[in-house]
Amino acid sequence: MPHVLLLGGTSGASQLAQALHRAGIAAVFSYAGVTQSPVAQPLPTRVGGFGGAQGLAQFLRGQAISHVVDATHPFAAQMSRNACEACAATGTPLLALEREPWQASAGDAWIDVPDMQAAAAALPQAAARVFLAVGRKQLAAFAGQPQHHYLLRLVDAPEPGSLPLPHTTVVLGRGPFSAEDDEALLRTHGIEWLVAKNAGGEATRGKLDAARALGLPVVMVQRPALPQRQRTGSVAAVLHWIAHGVLPTAQPAPPAPPSMP
């Protein structure tokens, strides 16, 4: 019988957890532990790291895991690399459940950059009001641009004095966010620039639609390079893969991310 390790942290992971539960497939849901109150899942859940690729390999052997599904955030690159290494070491089948990256459309004013350092450098020298939608872990990259006032939307309230930026406004919230709500947020705070990670999906794309409506420039950080691995964007395809060992032939594949050198 299958025993699946689901590496979660996205809305797609939650959808897959529901599908595994309905199908009666034994699985463990793993959270990285980034937020204080993660979304409850219908599966046995663990929180925290594994101790690198070696620790993950030990977990796979110790728990008799038959399949690993990587449904982590597209920017959780180290976890995805660890999963590739651990699955290769143990011979455990690995599949990535990936959402397609966002694509610029007519009316967008995107500046594509490869990483957070480049995103910080793309901001203007003159002080501006910036919606920094990159997650709390990435804020230090913008410490060299202290002249800006940064709007941060976080899941958990930060500890006093813990933010590396001198001028911030923090709002708390967990997606999904509508374009209408995000447009109101940008107007209320007088936002002039948006910085975002190209995470894809519908839950957080409202800010991009809002920026387009307001004619704001968007600094878009591209996804990090990852090792080659099987990928799908479909929960149904994951279930087929677990049952049959292969992906369905008719399933649309998500665009390939850049490969590691």
SENU-323749 format. One record per atom (N, C-alpha, C): residue in one letter; x negated, z, y negated. Coordinates in steps of 0.05 Angstrom, whole numbers, plus 5000, padded with zeros to 4 digits. Layout:
N
PT  a  X  Z  Y
...
// end
This chain:
261
PT  m  4983  5000  5024
PT  m  5000  5000  5000
PT  m  4982  5000  4975
PT  p  4991  4985  4954
PT  p  4975  4985  4930
PT  p  4974  5012  4916
PT  h  4952  5018  4904
PT  h  4949  5041  4887
PT  h  4934  5032  4862
PT  v  4949  5030  4840
PT  v  4939  5016  4816
PT  v  4929  5036  4795
PT  l  4907  5029  4783
PT  l  4898  5043  4759
PT  l  4904  5026  4735
PT  l  4921  5036  4717
PT  l  4930  5021  4693
PT  l  4916  5034  4669
PT  l  4897  5019  4658
PT  l  4883  5028  4634
PT  l  4900  5020  4610
PT  g  4912  5040  4597
PT  g  4932  5035  4577
PT  g  4923  5039  4548
PT  g  4943  5039  4531
PT  g  4938  5042  4502
PT  g  4952  5021  4485
PT  t  4968  5004  4497
PT  t  4982  4983  4483
PT  t  5012  4983  4491
PT  s  5028  4970  4475
PT  s  5056  4968  4483
PT  s  5060  4952  4509
PT  g  5042  4933  4514
PT  g  5043  4918  4539
PT  g  5037  4937  4563
PT  a  5019  4956  4559
PT  a  5014  4975  4581
PT  a  5038  4992  4587
PT  s  5053  5000  4566
PT  s  5077  5015  4570
PT  s  5098  4999  4584
PT  q  5101  4974  4577
PT  q  5120  4956  4591
PT  q  5112  4953  4621
PT  l  5087  4950  4626
PT  l  5078  4947  4654
PT  l  5082  4973  4669
PT  a  5078  4996  4656
PT  a  5083  5022  4669
PT  a  5112  5024  4678
PT  q  5130  5016  4661
PT  q  5159  5016  4668
PT  q  5164  4998  4691
PT  a  5152  4974  4691
PT  a  5156  4955  4713
PT  a  5145  4965  4739
PT  l  5121  4978  4739
PT  l  5110  4989  4763
PT  l  5128  5011  4774
PT  h  5138  5028  4756
PT  h  5155  5050  4764
PT  h  5181  5039  4777
PT  r  5193  5019  4765
PT  r  5217  5007  4776
PT  r  5212  4994  4803
PT  a  5189  4983  4807
PT  a  5182  4969  4832
PT  a  5173  4989  4853
PT  g  5170  5014  4846
PT  g  5161  5034  4866
PT  g  5132  5031  4874
PT  i  5115  5019  4857
PT  i  5087  5015  4862
PT  i  5071  5040  4853
PT  a  5056  5052  4870
PT  a  5040  5075  4863
PT  a  5019  5068  4842
PT  a  5018  5083  4821
PT  a  4999  5076  4799
PT  a  4992  5101  4783
PT  v  4969  5100  4771
PT  v  4960  5121  4752
PT  v  4956  5108  4725
PT  f  4967  5120  4704
PT  f  4965  5110  4677
PT  f  4942  5126  4663
PT  s  4923  5112  4651
PT  s  4901  5126  4638
PT  s  4900  5120  4609
PT  y  4900  5142  4593
PT  y  4897  5140  4564
PT  y  4869  5148  4556
PT  a  4858  5136  4535
PT  a  4832  5143  4526
PT  a  4832  5170  4512
PT  g  4855  5179  4502
PT  g  4856  5205  4488
PT  g  4850  5203  4459
PT  v  4855  5179  4447
PT  v  4849  5176  4418
PT  v  4870  5190  4401
PT  t  4895  5191  4409
PT  t  4916  5204  4394
PT  t  4923  5231  4406
PT  q  4934  5249  4390
PT  q  4941  5275  4399
PT  q  4966  5275  4416
PT  s  4985  5257  4411
PT  s  5010  5257  4425
PT  s  5016  5228  4435
PT  p  5003  5220  4457
PT  p  5007  5193  4467
PT  p  5036  5190  4477
PT  v  5045  5165  4478
PT  v  5072  5159  4487
PT  v  5074  5167  4517
PT  a  5096  5181  4524
PT  a  5100  5189  4551
PT  a  5105  5165  4569
PT  q  5095  5166  4594
PT  q  5097  5144  4613
PT  q  5112  5154  4638
PT  p  5124  5135  4652
PT  p  5138  5143  4677
PT  p  5120  5144  4701
PT  l  5094  5145  4697
PT  l  5074  5146  4719
PT  l  5057  5171  4716
PT  p  5044  5180  4737
PT  p  5024  5201  4734
PT  p  5003  5192  4713
PT  t  4996  5210  4695
PT  t  4980  5202  4672
PT  t  4955  5220  4670
PT  r  4933  5208  4664
PT  r  4908  5222  4658
PT  r  4900  5214  4630
PT  v  4885  5233  4617
PT  v  4877  5228  4589
PT  v  4847  5234  4587
PT  g  4832  5216  4575
PT  g  4803  5220  4571
PT  g  4787  5198  4584
PT  g  4761  5199  4578
PT  g  4743  5179  4590
PT  g  4736  5185  4619
PT  f  4721  5166  4630
PT  f  4713  5169  4658
PT  f  4683  5176  4661
PT  g  4668  5175  4639
PT  g  4639  5179  4641
PT  g  4625  5153  4646
PT  g  4633  5132  4631
PT  g  4620  5106  4633
PT  g  4629  5091  4658
PT  a  4615  5068  4663
PT  a  4622  5051  4686
PT  a  4617  5065  4712
PT  q  4596  5081  4714
PT  q  4590  5096  4739
PT  q  4612  5116  4745
PT  g  4621  5131  4724
PT  g  4642  5150  4729
PT  g  4668  5137  4736
PT  l  4674  5114  4724
PT  l  4698  5099  4732
PT  l  4696  5089  4761
PT  a  4673  5080  4769
PT  a  4669  5071  4797
PT  a  4674  5094  4816
PT  q  4665  5118  4809
PT  q  4669  5141  4826
PT  q  4699  5148  4827
PT  f  4713  5145  4805
PT  f  4742  5150  4805
PT  f  4756  5130  4823
PT  l  4749  5105  4821
PT  l  4762  5084  4837
PT  l  4759  5090  4867
PT  r  4735  5099  4875
PT  r  4730  5105  4903
PT  r  4745  5131  4911
PT  g  4743  5151  4894
PT  g  4755  5177  4900
PT  g  4785  5176  4902
PT  q  4798  5159  4886
PT  q  4827  5157  4885
PT  q  4838  5134  4902
PT  a  4820  5120  4916
PT  a  4828  5098  4933
PT  a  4844  5077  4917
PT  i  4834  5070  4894
PT  i  4848  5051  4877
PT  i  4844  5023  4889
PT  s  4867  5009  4891
PT  s  4866  4982  4903
PT  s  4865  4960  4882
PT  h  4876  4965  4858
PT  h  4876  4945  4836
PT  h  4872  4960  4810
PT  v  4859  4946  4791
PT  v  4856  4957  4764
PT  v  4868  4936  4745
PT  v  4885  4946  4727
PT  v  4896  4929  4706
PT  v  4886  4940  4679
PT  d  4871  4924  4664
PT  d  4861  4932  4638
PT  d  4881  4922  4617
PT  a  4897  4941  4607
PT  a  4916  4936  4586
PT  a  4909  4952  4561
PT  t  4883  4956  4557
PT  t  4874  4971  4534
PT  t  4876  4953  4509
PT  h  4872  4966  4486
PT  h  4872  4951  4461
PT  h  4850  4930  4461
PT  p  4855  4906  4449
PT  p  4835  4885  4450
PT  p  4808  4893  4438
PT  f  4808  4914  4421
PT  f  4783  4923  4409
PT  f  4770  4947  4424
PT  a  4782  4955  4446
PT  a  4770  4976  4463
PT  a  4749  4963  4481
PT  a  4729  4950  4469
PT  a  4711  4933  4484
PT  a  4694  4948  4504
PT  q  4685  4972  4497
PT  q  4668  4987  4516
PT  q  4684  4994  4542
PT  m  4709  5002  4539
PT  m  4725  5008  4562
PT  m  4728  4984  4580
PT  s  4733  4961  4567
PT  s  4737  4936  4582
PT  s  4711  4928  4597
PT  r  4688  4932  4583
PT  r  4663  4926  4596
PT  r  4658  4945  4620
PT  n  4664  4970  4616
PT  n  4661  4990  4638
PT  n  4679  4982  4661
PT  a  4703  4973  4656
PT  a  4721  4966  4677
PT  a  4710  4942  4693
PT  c  4699  4922  4679
PT  c  4687  4899  4693
PT  c  4664  4908  4711
PT  e  4647  4925  4700
PT  e  4623  4934  4715
PT  e  4632  4951  4739
PT  a  4650  4970  4735
PT  a  4659  4987  4757
PT  a  4673  4972  4779
PT  c  4690  4953  4771
PT  c  4704  4938  4791
PT  c  4686  4919  4807
PT  a  4665  4909  4793
PT  a  4646  4892  4807
PT  a  4630  4909  4827
PT  a  4623  4934  4819
PT  a  4608  4952  4837
PT  a  4623  4961  4861
PT  t  4649  4964  4858
PT  t  4666  4974  4880
PT  t  4682  4953  4895
PT  g  4681  4928  4885
PT  g  4696  4907  4897
PT  g  4726  4910  4892
PT  t  4734  4923  4871
PT  t  4762  4927  4864
PT  t  4773  4904  4847
PT  p  4795  4891  4855
PT  p  4806  4870  4839
PT  p  4813  4880  4811
PT  l  4807  4863  4790
PT  l  4812  4870  4763
PT  l  4827  4848  4749
PT  l  4847  4856  4734
PT  l  4863  4837  4718
PT  l  4867  4848  4690
PT  a  4863  4832  4669
PT  a  4868  4841  4642
PT  a  4896  4831  4633
PT  l  4912  4850  4623
PT  l  4938  4843  4610
PT  l  4933  4841  4580
PT  e  4931  4817  4570
PT  e  4923  4812  4542
PT  e  4946  4800  4526
PT  r  4949  4808  4502
PT  r  4967  4795  4484
PT  r  4952  4774  4468
PT  e  4965  4752  4461
PT  e  4951  4730  4447
PT  e  4944  4739  4419
PT  p  4921  4730  4409
PT  p  4913  4737  4382
PT  p  4931  4724  4362
PT  w  4934  4736  4338
PT  w  4949  4723  4317
PT  w  4935  4698  4307
PT  q  4951  4680  4297
PT  q  4940  4655  4285
PT  q  4951  4653  4257
PT  a  4933  4645  4238
PT  a  4942  4641  4211
PT  a  4961  4618  4209
PT  s  4981  4620  4192
PT  s  5000  4599  4188
PT  s  5002  4592  4158
PT  a  5019  4573  4152
PT  a  5022  4564  4124
PT  a  5028  4587  4106
PT  g  5014  4589  4084
PT  g  5018  4611  4065
PT  g  5000  4635  4069
PT  d  4986  4636  4091
PT  d  4967  4658  4096
PT  d  4941  4653  4081
PT  a  4929  4675  4072
PT  a  4903  4674  4058
PT  a  4884  4692  4074
PT  w  4876  4683  4097
PT  w  4859  4699  4114
PT  w  4829  4693  4110
PT  i  4813  4714  4111
PT  i  4784  4711  4112
PT  i  4776  4722  4139
PT  d  4768  4704  4157
PT  d  4760  4713  4184
PT  d  4731  4723  4184
PT  v  4727  4747  4196
PT  v  4701  4759  4197
PT  v  4696  4769  4226
PT  p  4670  4771  4234
PT  p  4665  4778  4262
PT  p  4666  4808  4268
PT  d  4663  4825  4248
PT  d  4662  4854  4254
PT  d  4668  4870  4229
PT  m  4668  4897  4233
PT  m  4676  4914  4211
PT  m  4657  4914  4187
PT  q  4631  4911  4193
PT  q  4612  4910  4171
PT  q  4617  4885  4154
PT  a  4623  4863  4167
PT  a  4629  4839  4152
PT  a  4655  4841  4137
PT  a  4674  4856  4148
PT  a  4699  4861  4134
PT  a  4695  4876  4109
PT  a  4679  4897  4110
PT  a  4673  4913  4086
PT  a  4659  4895  4065
PT  a  4641  4878  4074
PT  a  4626  4861  4055
PT  a  4644  4840  4042
PT  a  4666  4833  4056
PT  a  4685  4813  4045
PT  a  4702  4823  4023
PT  l  4704  4849  4019
PT  l  4721  4861  3998
PT  l  4707  4856  3971
PT  p  4723  4855  3950
PT  p  4711  4850  3923
PT  p  4694  4873  3914
PT  q  4676  4867  3895
PT  q  4659  4888  3884
PT  q  4675  4905  3864
PT  a  4694  4893  3850
PT  a  4711  4909  3832
PT  a  4730  4926  3848
PT  a  4736  4950  3837
PT  a  4754  4968  3851
PT  a  4781  4955  3856
PT  a  4791  4959  3880
PT  a  4817  4948  3888
PT  a  4832  4968  3905
PT  r  4858  4963  3909
PT  r  4874  4979  3927
PT  r  4877  4964  3953
PT  v  4867  4976  3975
PT  v  4863  4963  4000
PT  v  4879  4977  4022
PT  f  4896  4963  4036
PT  f  4908  4974  4060
PT  f  4889  4969  4083
PT  l  4877  4991  4093
PT  l  4856  4989  4113
PT  l  4869  4995  4140
PT  a  4878  4974  4154
PT  a  4894  4977  4179
PT  a  4875  4971  4203
PT  v  4855  4988  4206
PT  v  4835  4983  4226
PT  v  4831  5006  4246
PT  g  4846  5027  4242
PT  g  4843  5051  4259
PT  g  4823  5070  4248
PT  r  4827  5095  4255
PT  r  4810  5116  4244
PT  r  4781  5114  4251
PT  k  4775  5105  4276
PT  k  4747  5104  4285
PT  k  4730  5084  4269
PT  q  4742  5066  4256
PT  q  4727  5045  4242
PT  q  4723  5050  4212
PT  l  4732  5072  4202
PT  l  4731  5077  4173
PT  l  4703  5079  4162
PT  a  4684  5089  4178
PT  a  4657  5093  4168
PT  a  4644  5067  4158
PT  a  4653  5044  4170
PT  a  4641  5019  4162
PT  a  4647  5012  4132
PT  f  4667  5026  4121
PT  f  4675  5020  4093
PT  f  4664  5041  4073
PT  a  4648  5060  4083
PT  a  4637  5081  4066
PT  a  4619  5069  4044
PT  g  4607  5046  4049
PT  g  4590  5033  4030
PT  g  4606  5019  4007
PT  q  4632  5020  4009
PT  q  4649  5008  3988
PT  q  4668  5030  3977
PT  p  4656  5051  3965
PT  p  4672  5075  3957
PT  p  4688  5070  3931
PT  q  4685  5047  3918
PT  q  4699  5042  3893
PT  q  4729  5036  3898
PT  h  4736  5029  3923
PT  h  4763  5021  3928
PT  h  4780  5046  3935
PT  h  4807  5043  3930
PT  h  4826  5063  3940
PT  h  4838  5052  3965
PT  y  4836  5067  3987
PT  y  4844  5057  4013
PT  y  4870  5071  4022
PT  l  4890  5054  4030
PT  l  4914  5064  4043
PT  l  4909  5063  4073
PT  l  4913  5086  4086
PT  l  4909  5089  4114
PT  l  4935  5096  4128
PT  r  4942  5082  4149
PT  r  4966  5089  4165
PT  r  4956  5099  4192
PT  l  4959  5125  4197
PT  l  4948  5137  4221
PT  l  4971  5149  4238
PT  v  4965  5152  4264
PT  v  4985  5165  4281
PT  v  4984  5195  4278
PT  d  4959  5206  4275
PT  d  4956  5235  4272
PT  d  4944  5241  4245
PT  a  4953  5264  4233
PT  a  4942  5272  4207
PT  a  4912  5280  4210
PT  p  4895  5270  4193
PT  p  4867  5277  4194
PT  p  4862  5306  4185
PT  e  4841  5318  4196
PT  e  4832  5344  4187
PT  e  4822  5342  4158
PT  p  4827  5362  4142
PT  p  4817  5361  4114
PT  p  4787  5356  4113
PT  g  4779  5337  4096
PT  g  4750  5331  4093
PT  g  4738  5314  4115
PT  s  4754  5305  4134
PT  s  4743  5290  4157
PT  s  4740  5260  4152
PT  l  4753  5250  4132
PT  l  4752  5221  4127
PT  l  4726  5214  4111
PT  p  4713  5192  4119
PT  p  4688  5184  4106
PT  p  4691  5169  4080
PT  l  4715  5167  4070
PT  l  4721  5152  4046
PT  l  4731  5171  4024
PT  p  4721  5167  3999
PT  p  4728  5187  3978
PT  p  4756  5184  3966
PT  h  4767  5159  3967
PT  h  4793  5154  3954
PT  h  4812  5143  3974
PT  t  4830  5159  3984
PT  t  4848  5150  4005
PT  t  4876  5161  4000
PT  t  4896  5146  4010
PT  t  4923  5156  4014
PT  t  4930  5152  4043
PT  v  4940  5173  4056
PT  v  4946  5172  4084
PT  v  4976  5173  4088
PT  v  4986  5154  4104
PT  v  5014  5156  4113
PT  v  5014  5157  4143
PT  l  5032  5171  4155
PT  l  5033  5174  4184
PT  l  5055  5157  4195
PT  g  5049  5144  4218
PT  g  5069  5128  4231
PT  g  5059  5116  4257
PT  r  5077  5109  4274
PT  r  5071  5096  4299
PT  r  5089  5071  4302
PT  g  5077  5048  4308
PT  g  5092  5023  4309
PT  g  5113  5024  4331
PT  p  5131  5004  4331
PT  p  5130  4979  4315
PT  p  5139  4983  4286
PT  f  5128  4965  4268
PT  f  5134  4965  4240
PT  f  5146  4938  4233
PT  s  5167  4938  4218
PT  s  5180  4913  4210
PT  s  5166  4901  4186
PT  a  5169  4875  4182
PT  a  5157  4862  4158
PT  a  5169  4873  4133
PT  e  5195  4879  4134
PT  e  5209  4890  4110
PT  e  5198  4917  4102
PT  d  5194  4935  4122
PT  d  5183  4961  4117
PT  d  5154  4959  4107
PT  d  5139  4941  4119
PT  d  5111  4938  4110
PT  d  5109  4926  4082
PT  e  5127  4908  4076
PT  e  5127  4897  4048
PT  e  5133  4919  4028
PT  a  5152  4936  4035
PT  a  5158  4959  4017
PT  a  5135  4977  4015
PT  l  5120  4982  4037
PT  l  5097  4999  4036
PT  l  5075  4988  4018
PT  l  5070  4962  4020
PT  l  5050  4949  4004
PT  l  5057  4949  3974
PT  r  5083  4945  3968
PT  r  5092  4946  3941
PT  r  5090  4974  3929
PT  t  5098  4994  3945
PT  t  5098  5021  3935
PT  t  5070  5030  3927
PT  h  5050  5022  3943
PT  h  5023  5031  3938
PT  h  5006  5011  3923
PT  g  5018  4990  3912
PT  g  5004  4971  3896
PT  g  4981  4958  3910
PT  i  4984  4951  3935
PT  i  4962  4940  3951
PT  i  4955  4912  3942
PT  e  4929  4907  3940
PT  e  4918  4881  3932
PT  e  4903  4867  3954
PT  w  4894  4881  3974
PT  w  4879  4870  3997
PT  w  4889  4883  4023
PT  l  4888  4868  4045
PT  l  4894  4879  4071
PT  l  4870  4873  4089
PT  v  4861  4894  4104
PT  v  4841  4890  4125
PT  v  4854  4897  4152
PT  a  4852  4879  4171
PT  a  4865  4883  4197
PT  a  4848  4873  4219
PT  k  4852  4885  4243
PT  k  4839  4875  4267
PT  k  4859  4855  4281
PT  n  4848  4834  4292
PT  n  4866  4814  4305
PT  n  4874  4824  4332
PT  a  4893  4843  4332
PT  a  4902  4856  4356
PT  a  4923  4839  4371
PT  g  4937  4822  4356
PT  g  4959  4807  4369
PT  g  4983  4824  4374
PT  g  5004  4811  4384
PT  g  5028  4826  4391
PT  g  5047  4827  4367
PT  e  5071  4837  4373
PT  e  5092  4838  4353
PT  e  5095  4866  4339
PT  a  5085  4887  4352
PT  a  5090  4914  4342
PT  a  5078  4919  4314
PT  t  5056  4906  4308
PT  t  5042  4911  4283
PT  t  5037  4887  4266
PT  r  5050  4864  4273
PT  r  5045  4840  4257
PT  r  5061  4840  4231
PT  g  5079  4859  4227
PT  g  5095  4860  4203
PT  g  5078  4860  4178
PT  k  5055  4874  4179
PT  k  5038  4875  4155
PT  k  5028  4848  4147
PT  l  5024  4830  4167
PT  l  5014  4803  4161
PT  l  5036  4786  4147
PT  d  5060  4789  4157
PT  d  5083  4775  4145
PT  d  5087  4786  4116
PT  a  5084  4812  4113
PT  a  5087  4824  4087
PT  a  5065  4814  4067
PT  a  5041  4812  4077
PT  a  5019  4802  4060
PT  a  5024  4774  4052
PT  r  5034  4757  4071
PT  r  5040  4729  4064
PT  r  5061  4728  4042
PT  a  5082  4744  4045
PT  a  5104  4744  4026
PT  a  5095  4752  3998
PT  l  5075  4770  3997
PT  l  5065  4779  3971
PT  l  5041  4764  3961
PT  g  5031  4744  3977
PT  g  5008  4728  3969
PT  g  4982  4744  3969
PT  l  4979  4763  3987
PT  l  4955  4779  3988
PT  l  4934  4768  4006
PT  p  4908  4770  3999
PT  p  4887  4762  4018
PT  p  4885  4782  4041
PT  v  4879  4771  4064
PT  v  4876  4787  4089
PT  v  4848  4783  4100
PT  v  4833  4804  4103
PT  v  4808  4803  4117
PT  v  4814  4809  4147
PT  m  4810  4788  4164
PT  m  4818  4790  4192
PT  m  4793  4793  4209
PT  v  4791  4815  4223
PT  v  4768  4820  4240
PT  v  4774  4809  4268
PT  q  4757  4791  4277
PT  q  4761  4778  4303
PT  q  4754  4796  4326
PT  r  4765  4790  4349
PT  r  4761  4806  4373
PT  r  4732  4806  4382
PT  p  4723  4828  4394
PT  p  4696  4829  4404
PT  p  4693  4812  4430
PT  a  4669  4803  4436
PT  a  4664  4788  4460
PT  a  4666  4806  4484
PT  l  4677  4796  4506
PT  l  4680  4811  4531
PT  l  4670  4794  4554
PT  p  4663  4807  4577
PT  p  4656  4791  4601
PT  p  4679  4774  4610
PT  q  4673  4753  4625
PT  q  4694  4736  4636
PT  q  4709  4753  4658
PT  r  4735  4750  4658
PT  r  4752  4764  4677
PT  r  4779  4749  4679
PT  q  4794  4755  4700
PT  q  4821  4743  4702
PT  q  4838  4756  4680
PT  r  4856  4739  4668
PT  r  4873  4749  4646
PT  r  4901  4737  4649
PT  t  4920  4752  4639
PT  t  4948  4742  4637
PT  t  4961  4756  4613
PT  g  4982  4744  4602
PT  g  4997  4756  4581
PT  g  5024  4765  4591
PT  s  5029  4764  4617
PT  s  5056  4769  4629
PT  s  5056  4793  4647
PT  v  5075  4811  4643
PT  v  5079  4834  4661
PT  v  5087  4824  4688
PT  a  5105  4804  4689
PT  a  5114  4793  4715
PT  a  5091  4782  4731
PT  a  5072  4769  4716
PT  a  5049  4758  4730
PT  a  5031  4780  4742
PT  v  5029  4802  4728
PT  v  5014  4825  4739
PT  v  5026  4834  4765
PT  l  5052  4837  4766
PT  l  5066  4846  4791
PT  l  5061  4826  4813
PT  h  5062  4800  4807
PT  h  5057  4779  4827
PT  h  5029  4782  4837
PT  w  5010  4786  4819
PT  w  4981  4789  4827
PT  w  4977  4813  4846
PT  i  4990  4835  4840
PT  i  4988  4859  4857
PT  i  4999  4853  4885
PT  a  5022  4839  4885
PT  a  5035  4834  4911
PT  a  5021  4813  4928
PT  h  5010  4792  4914
PT  h  5000  4769  4929
PT  h  4970  4764  4926
PT  g  4957  4778  4908
PT  g  4928  4775  4905
PT  g  4920  4752  4887
PT  v  4939  4737  4877
PT  v  4933  4715  4859
PT  v  4954  4714  4836
PT  l  4947  4702  4814
PT  l  4966  4698  4793
PT  l  4985  4675  4799
PT  p  5010  4676  4790
PT  p  5027  4653  4794
PT  p  5016  4628  4781
PT  t  5019  4605  4793
PT  t  5007  4581  4783
PT  t  5019  4571  4757
PT  a  5044  4578  4752
PT  a  5058  4568  4728
PT  a  5055  4586  4703
PT  q  5041  4608  4706
PT  q  5040  4627  4684
PT  q  5021  4617  4662
PT  p  5029  4619  4636
PT  p  5012  4610  4614
PT  p  4989  4630  4610
PT  a  4965  4620  4609
PT  a  4942  4637  4604
PT  a  4938  4642  4575
PT  p  4931  4667  4567
PT  p  4925  4671  4539
PT  p  4899  4657  4531
PT  p  4895  4652  4505
PT  p  4870  4639  4497
PT  p  4845  4656  4506
PT  a  4824  4643  4514
PT  a  4801  4657  4523
PT  a  4786  4670  4499
PT  p  4779  4695  4502
PT  p  4763  4708  4480
PT  p  4735  4698  4482
PT  p  4719  4703  4461
PT  p  4691  4694  4462
PT  p  4677  4709  4484
PT  s  4659  4695  4498
PT  s  4644  4707  4520
PT  s  4619  4722  4510
PT  m  4612  4742  4525
PT  m  4587  4756  4519
PT  m  4563  4738  4526
PT  p  4542  4738  4510
PT  p  4519  4722  4516
PT  p  4505  4731  4542
// end
